[in-house]
């Protein structure tokens, strides 16, 4: 595998964005750009496959395991292809106390999915995440990149049903 | 120096050191898991919490630098509470499988749990379990036992220079893993077994073989490279169970290469598929038959005597492995010289012997191994350190933290350290590339001093280099050397095997001399230095004594063919640079006697008598490493069957041939005699400059030996043979490690 693989996987615009990020760090510390690079790769490809992580690591000239570490550490990175929309539900202390368990149950009852699963129609993937720093609006969840706060089961049900 | 107080003791210590270093240096025990003196500080296990006066929380001793007047309490209530709480957390998920764990009895977690653990756990939740990984034939994993100290991860990143392990996931889901199904391919990977404080990483070949407390520990020395790594050999019921490093800062630090660690498999009977040769073998009418020692040795003696009388002693040749012990080589040369010939050699991987008279007493590094890591500039010529002397590569890698490395090689070499200036020559223009550097340095020196090459001590060099071209790449390397304070030029195995190695050696010697660098050679096998000192070379006797001219080198003997050959621990067809030719020469020979440990030795193709000799770890002896350090050792296990140590076999051969002074009682007697011959050396033998006659523009580099094919033992280690390195399947592309990866705190 070579650094060129990423170029064949992604659009020229994405590569341009990646190079912009790499340019922000000293040349011998390209490694620092790993999070933006993986983010751009995921935006483009939908999820981070083994090949995509390998290509990103090679592009940055870092050990591949370093890319795997980062990709597995952060909950915003997806290693498996998921549904059309990714719903990240916070179940940390504040949200839990404000009722996130009920929200989680709704997914089970209505869509038949638990955290880590994708609905049958491929529309929704549910993820259980740790605190996303929006405790003031607990309970909260994130749809793709949009936060939704001060939820009730009804509010959330409308929101999720309207996703397509 | 500042003074601090630890547990009521006043201690003077270097400013900037960590509490744990000061405590370790003064024999004060602080428990720890993630801290290791050779690795960067992670401070992630928190086991080393101590109380520091004036600080309201316990502090990790590994990551707290000392300050003047600091008062540290390692055993106060606060410290102990902290340590016990950490231990309680570590034990939440650690399985209670000590009875079936190979680490049991030598486990850091087990030991510390005795002191800091509770008798009963307060946690009734289920323990987490982690799927075991298959990371290759050398290391067994049991990842449920892992306590995430990350020593193995840091070792790969900082020491080995290839990051194969990592910590994926986070929190409860964190795992130490390669993430993808992949073997750990580093040539020093086995060290993570020693580093692992628990039983998560253990040695695969010795799994379930013996408990730590049942084994007996012996000291020995590794025969596979010229480093001479110090070994602790663990045996049980006269079987070698495993090999671990013996700390020696001057030689192997705390590390071993995988070759040093796993080659013992070739010695132990069940591990090597009973490939040991147990009885003397004789070829009678073309059929191999077993024989007793008396018959076999008498046959050898009478045959050799006959050849001496009918054809002359010069028709007998002796060739030794470069990894035989000094004593064995000394007796071999004494035997052959006693018969009246100087045809004895160990240099089967050298194809150019010219100017051998101008070599130093023995090929040496001329700086201590530990000084390698202090070099500001180092030029490596024809050296694949990572494969040839893996532990030296770790030292050079350390040098790259502050220093610069340049290489001039005739093939692509993948190092585990960053190289600043790399010249990849072809065998044909290798000499010219080196000459370019020499020429630039010579021109500079002549201009600066206003003198000729002759008066600089390099007679004829200007004439030799007059057509050489100086390119920018050459100037870069030359300047790198001249600018640096501590600098060295090191020749590797590739340079020695080159067909114009003498000219290459002289040019490099000139580069070193003109730039003020030290000049060193990394040699073949574990005992090249010992071979030179013992006189297992045709042009010099023991201790460099003068001998009559006309002794033939290994290559001459094999080219010309001999009536009789004596082979010691070597399979020429697998080891020599001109293997095929060598083998046919042996086949054509009238009488070949081989001293070998194996019943599948290549000698069965061409020998007439094969004598079963003790393998390494079964014989006493000594190796001399590339620094000239004389390291002796005793047998760790006794040899099986009728097998005898080679020094005894050679001794009896000497007796049967009626040679004088062959009455040694022990290997130590032999060593004393060799050492006695050293006294007369003085300054008589020194490396001298001799101008090569020309710089040929054609060259040939023999194919290098695989890292696990270098001697009869590595070749027969089953585990090593299963590795990607042995199969030539390793992933050569090594990601560049940023300088960040070289930074080590505290060391």
Interface residues (C-beta under 8 A of the other chain):
Chain A: X28 X29 X30 X31 X50 X57 X58 X61 X62 X63 X64 X65 X66 X68 X69 X72 X73 X130
Chain B: X157 X162 X163 X164 X165 X166 X167 X168 X169 X170 X171 X178 X179 X180 X735 X736 X737 X738 X739 X740
